[in-house]
Amino acid sequence: MDDGQKKKVVLTIANDEHVEYDHVILSCHSDTALEMLRAGGITEEEERVLSQFDWNHNEAVLHSDEKVHAFFYTLFSLS
C-alpha cells in the first residue's frame, strides 16, 4: 500500500468470506504454501525461497502390532 499503512493479508475462508490479518503463518509444506500463494498473489522472494525445496514420497503404515512397535522403539532409542 502506498498510503503509509501496513500491508494486510486477506484470506478467503470456506464460506467465501474475506478475513483480514496483519500476519499469517502457513504451517504446511512449502509446495502447499506455494500453491496457496500462487492462487492469491505471490512475491518474487516468496516464489524464489519456497520453490527451492525438494520433496520425496514417504509411505506410512498404520498398525496395531505391539511387537513391531516394541522393535522400532528399541531400535530408535539406541541411536
Residue frames as qw, qx, qy, qz and C-alpha x, y, z in Angstrom:
[[0.000, 0.887, 0.462, 0.000, 0.00, 0.00, 0.00],
 [0.437, 0.393, -0.002, 0.809, 1.28, 3.44, -0.84],
 [0.290, -0.789, -0.192, -0.506, -0.80, 5.28, 1.77],
 [0.001, 0.573, -0.594, 0.564, 1.66, 4.58, 4.61],
 [0.813, -0.295, 0.246, -0.438, -0.47, 1.83, 6.14],
 [0.301, -0.352, 0.885, 0.055, 0.98, -1.58, 6.87],
 [0.491, 0.109, -0.697, -0.512, 0.04, -4.30, 4.41],
 [0.686, -0.116, 0.510, -0.506, -2.66, -6.72, 5.47],
 [0.031, 0.089, -0.958, -0.270, -3.13, -10.33, 4.47],
 [0.659, 0.088, 0.088, -0.741, -6.61, -11.12, 3.22],
 [0.121, -0.063, 0.989, 0.059, -7.73, -14.74, 3.46],
 [0.642, -0.028, -0.292, -0.709, -10.79, -16.15, 1.77],
 [0.317, -0.162, 0.873, -0.334, -12.31, -18.79, 4.00],
 [0.196, 0.175, 0.954, 0.146, -14.69, -21.66, 3.22],
 [0.237, 0.703, 0.635, -0.213, -17.90, -19.61, 3.04],
 [0.448, 0.566, 0.286, 0.630, -16.21, -17.15, 0.64],
 [0.297, -0.945, -0.126, 0.048, -15.88, -14.60, 3.44],
 [0.545, 0.559, -0.265, 0.567, -12.77, -12.39, 3.39],
 [0.647, -0.732, -0.132, 0.165, -10.88, -12.03, 6.66],
 [0.353, 0.811, -0.263, 0.385, -8.02, -9.54, 7.17],
 [0.819, -0.491, -0.075, 0.287, -4.89, -10.23, 9.25],
 [0.075, -0.920, 0.358, 0.142, -1.62, -8.45, 9.99],
 [0.026, 0.513, -0.851, -0.111, 0.37, -11.70, 9.67],
 [0.942, 0.040, -0.014, -0.333, -0.35, -15.27, 8.63],
 [0.246, -0.502, 0.828, 0.050, 1.77, -18.33, 9.43],
 [0.831, 0.239, -0.333, -0.376, 1.46, -21.23, 6.99],
 [0.492, -0.424, 0.746, -0.152, 2.11, -24.47, 8.85],
 [0.898, 0.346, 0.236, -0.134, 2.47, -26.74, 5.84],
 [0.725, -0.040, 0.411, 0.551, 4.99, -27.99, 3.32],
 [0.089, -0.488, 0.228, 0.838, 6.49, -25.42, 1.01],
 [0.028, 0.138, 0.773, 0.619, 4.77, -26.90, -2.06],
 [0.107, -0.679, -0.726, 0.029, 1.38, -26.41, -0.38],
 [0.171, -0.709, -0.157, 0.666, 2.33, -22.87, 0.64],
 [0.127, -0.214, 0.524, 0.814, 3.38, -22.14, -2.95],
 [0.009, -0.422, -0.824, -0.378, 0.06, -23.41, -4.27],
 [0.148, -0.778, -0.546, 0.275, -1.89, -21.19, -1.86],
 [0.199, -0.641, 0.064, 0.739, 0.24, -18.11, -2.51],
 [0.146, -0.024, 0.658, 0.738, 0.17, -18.54, -6.28],
 [0.014, -0.596, -0.778, -0.196, -3.64, -18.66, -6.14],
 [0.175, -0.893, -0.387, 0.151, -3.80, -15.35, -4.31],
 [0.230, 0.925, -0.184, 0.241, -0.67, -13.50, -5.33],
 [0.868, -0.318, 0.004, 0.381, 2.94, -14.27, -4.53],
 [0.029, -0.930, 0.290, 0.222, 6.02, -12.06, -4.27],
 [0.663, 0.582, -0.466, 0.061, 9.18, -12.85, -6.22],
 [0.043, -0.533, 0.746, -0.396, 11.00, -13.52, -2.96],
 [0.733, -0.097, 0.509, -0.441, 8.33, -15.95, -1.72],
 [0.887, 0.419, -0.077, -0.179, 8.44, -17.77, -5.06],
 [0.435, 0.650, -0.592, 0.194, 12.24, -17.91, -5.04],
 [0.235, -0.443, 0.747, -0.436, 12.57, -19.21, -1.47],
 [0.747, -0.004, 0.500, -0.439, 9.70, -21.70, -1.41],
 [0.851, 0.460, -0.135, -0.216, 10.45, -23.19, -4.84],
 [0.241, 0.653, -0.707, 0.120, 13.93, -24.30, -3.73],
 [0.534, -0.277, 0.721, -0.344, 12.67, -27.18, -1.56],
 [0.502, 0.158, -0.771, -0.358, 12.56, -30.73, -2.94],
 [0.701, -0.225, 0.417, -0.533, 10.24, -33.39, -1.57],
 [0.170, 0.181, -0.958, -0.143, 10.41, -37.16, -1.50],
 [0.728, -0.259, -0.365, -0.519, 7.45, -39.51, -1.42],
 [0.106, -0.285, 0.831, -0.466, 7.10, -41.05, 2.04],
 [0.651, -0.234, -0.600, -0.401, 4.93, -44.00, 2.89],
 [0.273, -0.320, 0.654, -0.629, 3.49, -44.65, 6.34],
 [0.540, -0.179, -0.792, -0.221, 1.86, -47.82, 7.56],
 [0.487, -0.421, 0.319, -0.696, -0.63, -47.72, 10.41],
 [0.646, -0.033, -0.763, -0.023, -0.65, -50.88, 12.51],
 [0.595, -0.629, 0.163, -0.472, -1.51, -52.07, 16.00],
 [0.918, 0.003, -0.352, 0.183, 1.01, -54.89, 16.36],
 [0.447, -0.873, 0.187, -0.048, 2.79, -54.16, 19.65],
 [0.856, -0.182, 0.283, 0.394, 5.70, -56.48, 18.72],
 [0.545, 0.559, 0.202, 0.592, 6.55, -54.25, 15.74],
 [0.153, -0.929, -0.013, -0.336, 6.17, -51.12, 17.85],
 [0.722, -0.649, 0.199, 0.134, 8.48, -52.52, 20.56],
 [0.810, 0.116, 0.249, 0.517, 11.12, -53.42, 17.94],
 [0.352, 0.687, 0.139, 0.620, 11.22, -49.94, 16.42],
 [0.396, -0.895, 0.013, -0.202, 11.04, -48.23, 19.81],
 [0.805, -0.449, 0.229, 0.314, 14.12, -50.19, 20.92],
 [0.698, 0.338, 0.261, 0.575, 15.88, -49.56, 17.61],
 [0.168, 0.799, 0.109, 0.567, 15.38, -45.77, 17.69],
 [0.540, -0.837, 0.042, -0.081, 16.12, -45.42, 21.39],
 [0.848, -0.221, 0.162, 0.453, 19.62, -46.80, 20.73],
 [0.544, 0.495, 0.182, 0.653, 20.58, -44.02, 18.35]]
